[in-house]
Amino acid sequence: MGEERALVIGEALVDAVVRADGSTDRHPGGSPANVALGLARLGRRADLLTWLGEDSDGALVRRHLEASGVRVLSGLTGPNHTSAATAHLDAAGVATYVFDLEWDLPSRYEEDAEPPVVVHTGSIAALLAPGGARVETELGRHRATSTLTYDPNLRPSIIGPADANRHVIERIVAAVDVVKVSDEDLAWLYPDETPAQVAERWAQAGPALVVVTLGGEGALACTCAGLQLTVPAESVTVADTVGAGDSFMGGLIDGLWSAGLLGADRRAALRTADAAVVERILRRCARIAAITVSRPGANPPTSAELV
């Protein structure tokens, strides 16, 4: 049996900032790619199934991920160019965003004989056509062997109105084992409900565990067994919040992994995890997120930085 691995399915792209003077910065991004990066930095074997072009931006993303140990899975098909999200800054620093996004999955990709212990997806990848439907198919294909995790990480300007996406999001939530979602996402989806109300309802719809991040207020968790708890955020000087939720998600997967709660054969144990285990995992997630926001960009910590 080989080393246990995570399979992350979703977008990897380039975030570009074009300043008023014409200068440009380009940085690798994409929520699922950031989760894979966070897992690899925590010492986990992480494979990323994504949709990258054979261009300079694709090479930039691959180098960034592979430098931290992420294996980018290659397929027989790919886009003509790598997706990008470009922010054009005016003289006052106000950004206007232009998205050049294409999302699908390779027609075939390299697979290990040993199934992943966990499969994660989220954000644009789970909702944007044509790849979104194929992501759901991949989740279903791995359910018999793997824990399934999901972070909606919604981008309303790309995916469209809440009413057009709510049923798909709820269908994915009901099909997975663990959900991490931000309070901002829930406010957009369900403006008339509190985060705790939605988390409790979702935890009764299928998942073993639903975690809601509350920014500077910490996080709350609800389990299918009726457990509810909260943990505070760590006090830290914030550089920016880019990638904070993704690093929290990576920490959540890593914590469940360390607790022996990943893999389809551990599904019953995950559904009966006690409060002490869940709280310990979430406090470590809060620490991981605090380190990430204390420095610029999506720069999650290594396991050594947590000691």
N, C-alpha and C positions, 0 to 999 in steps of 0.2 A: 504494500500500500504506500502511495506517494504522500508527500506533504499535503496536509489539508489546505485548500485554497478557497478564495472568494472569487466569484464571477460578478463583475459590475457591468451592467448593460446601459449604455446611454451616451449622450453627446459629449464630445470634446471639441472645443473650438478655440478661436483666438479672439480675445478682447483687445480692441485697438482704441487708442485715444489720440485724436487729431487736434492739436492746439491751434489757436488763432494764428500763430506765426508759421504754421505749416508743419511743424515738427510732429513726429508720430512715435508712440510707444506701442509695442505689441506684446501681449502676455497670454500664455496658455490659460484656458478657462473651461467652463462647463461643469455643472454640479456633479454628475456622476464621475467625471474624470477626477474632480477634487476628492470625492469619497475614496476612489481607488488609491489616489496619492496618499491620503491620510492613513489608510489601512497599511500600505506598504511601509510608510515611515514608522508605524507602530510594530513593524516586524512581521506582518502577515504577507503571505503570498497572495497577490492580487492580480487578476487578469481583467483587462478592460476590453469589452466588445463594443466597438464604436464605428464611426463613419468618417474617415479622414481621407482627404485627397493626397495624391502624390505630388505635393507642391511644397514651397518653402514654409508655409504656415503649418502644413501637416508634419513636416520634419521638425519644426520648432516644438510642436505639441509632443511628438514622440520622444524627442530628446529630454524634454522636461519630465515626462512621466518615467521614462526608463532610467533616468539618473537616480530616482528614488526606489527603483526596483519593480515598478509596474510593468507587467507584460501586456503590450498592446497586441491584441489578436488580429491577425490579418485575414482577409477573406478574398474570395474570387472577384468581388465587385466592390466598387467604391465611387465616390462622387468625383466630378471633374475638378472641383476645388474644395478646400477646407472651409467650413462655415466660419463666419466672423460676425461679431457684434461691435459696431464702430460708434464711438461717442465723439461728436464734433463739438469742441469747446469754442464759445465766442470769447470776445475780449474780457467779458465779466466772469468767465469760467462756467457759464451755463451750458449744459450739455444737450445736444439734439442727437438722438440715437437712430442709427440705420442698421437694420438686421439683414444679413445675407445668409439665410439658414436653409440647409437641406438636411433632412433626417431620414435615414433608412437603415437597414441592417444588411451586412454582406449576405449574398445568396448562400454561401457556405463558408464556414470558418474552421480554423484548426481547433480541435477539441482533445482534451485528455481522456483516457479511458476511465479515469477515476472522476466521478461527478464532484462538483463543488459542494462544500459544506453549507454555503450560503450564496444566494443570488440576490443582488440589489439592483434596483432601478429607481427612476424618478425624473422629475422636472420635465423639460421639453420632450425628452425621448418617449415618455409614456403617453403623450397626447398629440404630438404633431404627426400628421399623415405624410407619407405612407408608413413610416416605421413604427408608429405607436401600436398598431394592431399586431405587428410581428413581435413587439416586446411582450405583449400579453401572451402570445403563443409560447414564447420562450419561458415565461414564468410558469405556465401550465405544464410545460414539458419537464421542468425541474422539480415540480412539487413533490413527487414521490421520493426524492432523494435529498432535497435541500431545504433549509430554512429560507423563506422569501421575505425580503424587506423592501420598504417603499418610503420615499420622501417626495411628496407632491411638488414642493419647491416651485410654486407656480409663477409664471411670467405672463400676466394678463395681456400685455401689449403684443405678445406673440401668439398666444393660444386663443384669444377671443374672450367673449363674455362668460361669466360664471355659469349661467344657465345652459350654455352649450357644452360645458365640460363636466358639470357636477356628476352626471350619471356615470361617466367613464371613471372618474376618480373614485366614486363610491364602489364601483364594481372591482377595481383593483384593490382597494382597501379590504373588501370582503374576501379577497382571494389570497391575501398574504398573511404572514405571521407577526410581523412587526412593522409599525408605522411610526415615523417621526415627522412632525409637521410644525410649522411656525404659527404663532398666534396671528400674524398678519395674513397668512394664507387662509386660516379659518375665518377671519373677519371678512375677507373677500367672498368666501364661499357661502358663509352662513351669518350674515350681518345681524340677525335677530337672536343668535345663540352665543353663550359664553364659550370660551375654549374648553372649559371643564365639561360642559354639557355635551359638546361634540365628541370629545375624547371618550366620555363614558358610553355614548351611543355607538361610536365606532368600535369600541372594545367588545361590545356585545354583537357586532355584525360579522365577526370572523377572526380578527387578529388576537393573538395572545396578549400583546402589549401595544399601547398607543402612548407616545410621548409627545408633549407639546412644549416647544421652546418658547420662552416668554421674554426674550431679550435680556435686559438688565434685571428682570425679576426672577430669572432662573428657569426652571422647567417643572412641569407636572406630568404625572404618569397615571394611567388607568390600565388595569389588567382585566382579562375576561373573567377572572375569578372574583372581581369586585374590589380589588385592592386599589386605593387611591393614595398618592403621596406627592409631595413637592420637595424640591431642593433649591437652595438659593444659587444665584450666580456668584462667581468670585469677583471681588473688587479689583479692578485693573484699570490702568490708563489706556484708553482706546485709541489705537492708531487709525483703524477702520474696521468695518464689520464684514469685509469681503471674505467669503469662505467659512464664516463662523458656523453656520448651520451644517455645512458639509463636513467640517472637522468633527462636530458633535455627532453626526451620523456615523462617521467612521469609528469614533470612540464607542458608540453604542454597539455596533457590530463586534468590535474588538472585545468589549467587556462581556458580552453574551458568549463569545467564543471562549474567553478565559474561564467563564463560569461553567463551561461544558454544556451549554444550552443550544448549540447550533447543530443542524442536521435534522433530516426528517425523523430519524429514530429518536431524537430528543424533543420532539414536538410536545409530548405530554408533560415532560419536565418543564419546558418553557411555559406552558399554560398554568403551571402550579408554582412558579417561582415565588419565593417569599419576599416580604418587604425589605429585609436586610440586604438581600442580593441585589434587588432592583435599585435600592437607594445607593448602595456602594458603586454600582455601575454608573448611575446618573451623576454622582458627585465627581467621578473621574471624567465623565463627558464635559461637565462644567469647567473642570480644570483645563481640558484640552481646548475648549472654545475660548477660554480666557487667554491662553497663550497665543492663540491664533489672532484674536482681535488686538493684542498688544503690539503687533507688528504689521507692516503694510502688506496688503494682498492676501491671496489664498495660500498661506504658508503654514500648514499644520505642523505640530511638533513631532519629534521622534520619541520613541519610548524612553530613550536616555534622558530627554528633557523633562520627563514626568517624574523621575526618581527624586 
